[in-house]
Each structure stands twice: as C-alpha cells, then as structure tokens.
Amino acid sequence: MTYREQFRAIMFYEENHTMPVLHWTGWPETMERWYNEGLPRDCKDIHAFLGTKPLWTCIWCNLGLMPQFEEETFEETAEYRVFRDRDGVICKAWKKQSCIPQYLDFTLKTADDWPEYKKRLQPDPARLPQNLDKVIADTEASGLPIQMWTASLMGWIRNWMGVENMCYLMHDDPEVYGDMVMTIADLVCWACDQVLPKAKVDFGFGWEDICGRSGPLVSPDIFRKYVAPGYEKIRRKLEQYGCTLYGIDSDGDVTALLKPWLDAGVNLQFPIEVGPWKGDAMKFRKIYGRELRVVGNFDKLALERGRADVLAEIERLKPLMRDGGFIMVPDHLITPGVSLADYRWYLDQVRNLRF
C-alpha cells in the first residue's frame, strides 16, 4: 500500500493499523543543530536520511497577487532590512533570527485601497504551471496524497492589511471584506476548473493561520456571514470533481471556528496545536464526530521534554488513531531543543506503532 492509499484509507475510516512516518521540517536553528549532530550538510533528501515521507504533494497554481508589487529597500544594516515586499507590505526583517517580520505599514489599509488588489486577483493562464500535464503526472507517480491548493480566504487578507486594519474593515465595511473573500474564492474555483478535469486529487487544502493563543482574529459571526460563503463555494467546486475532503492549515486555538468551518464544508484540520490552551483532537472528535478529520495534534514540545513525555503523548493519541480520520504528526516545526537522536527515536516509535 502506498502512503497515498493509506492516507485515503485513514481519512475515510477504512481498516488501518499503522501510522505513516512523516516529517514536515524544523526551524533553521534546528537544522543547524542537526548538522552538528550528524545530518550531512550536503543532504539533498532528508526523507531518505530519516526514513520518512513528506506530508503530501501539491498541484500548485499561483493564486496570489499578479502582478506582485515591486520590492523596494528603504534601509538595510547588518542586523535587519526595511523594505516593501511583493505583497505591498512595508516590513522590517531581521537577518540573524528566525521570526516573522515586524510589519510597519500597508498599501491595503481601507476599502478605498481594495480595487488595486482586486485587479491583481483575476484569472490568468499564467497562473497555471506551464507544464501542467507533467506536474500532474509527477504528483501521481509520487505515491503521496495530492492536494489541490485552495489559497487563503482570511490569512492573506490579514497579511495584506495587518490585523488592526482588517478588524476595522470587517466592522466598518463588511461587504468589502466579503468581496475580498469571494474574489479569492472565485479565483480558486477558476483554478479548479483548469486542473481538476485532468487530475484526481485527494483533498483541497488552504492556509489561514488566523488564530492565536486567545482564539481567532475573525469572529464566528463575521465568519459565518462573510467568510463561509467563500468556503462553501470552493467546497461545491471540489465536490463537482469528486473531491470530498477540504482542509485548512491554521495555527493557534481554533476551537471557536471548528463548527463554523465544518458547517462551511471544511472537514480536515491541520495541525490542531496543543499549545497552552490544550487543543485536543480527541475532545473535538467527541463533539463533532467523524466528519472532522485531523492531521497533527502531537505536542511538538513533548519532543523537548523527553522520551517519557513522547510516549505519553503517543498513548494520548492512540484512541484517535484507532478510530481513524487522524494522522499523528508534530503540531508545528521541530524546535531547536530537539536533538537529532531524540527525533530519530521518536520516528522509530511511530514506525513501530500497531493498534
């Protein structure tokens, strides 16, 4: 059985008694530590080195701004750079540490600025891979689950505007916010119509990162009225081509949005971070049933705390593994506090799982 076949068996609750052994990635500081602990610096295939598989593969279309803004540098030192990025955001990026940039100013601030962005989010054949048929053939030959990229209905808008501007817009000009969401959804559906007649994918998948420690940056009420219609439109388009799994990636405490997402057709969550808020995929399964699938939910910090905590975390998640609709992977990037030896030991525990 290929990993792609196992992925589908798990997600559709067919018989399965093992977990795929998967690796996402680590922080740059983690990789530097691992190089010092035995990972060859010239390693071109970390999956071959670790004996793992990637989480999935993707038929990727460029669904972002087209054309992008011209990048422009305003200040640069040995420590940082201040520049306008390709999304029109003026930010300060640090050179010697792994962190998100400091956002200083935005081109998209109010409803009046939206037309300049909307015209950059229209269908264009240049958004598709030039060699689409080869891309499809290569993804199908990989043996990995195949996703159709479905962009971002909230996270991109937050990135383009900043949190404060977005929050004002949602309440002062909610119809414009809804138009932003639907413009992106329309573009996703256009891409699906170009790709999915030629390719059978396992799931649609988008990125949001719209939640933090205290919950979502978009209220459930705003979500239901202005965001859900975009998800629903994409879900219907995926179903038109026989795809019934639709997932999103959002860090943070997603609890308040799980039901609205499910109601809008999003039935696969990644990664359900544990975090200080104790995100628990088994608890969510009991509440929402088998329509909610999850990839992730293994507390990444257990890998730092030691092998006893790793074993306890695996035991916590075993009931969900047995139930199905769940694939266990760490809930974010591997942190620098994890040695290469301990990470390989963790992978061995996954490799030897039987349930």
Summary of the structure (lengths in Angstrom):
residues: 355
radius of gyration: 20.7
end to end distance: 17.3
largest distance: 57.8
contacts: 1108
relative contact order: 0.13
helix: 44%
strand: 17%
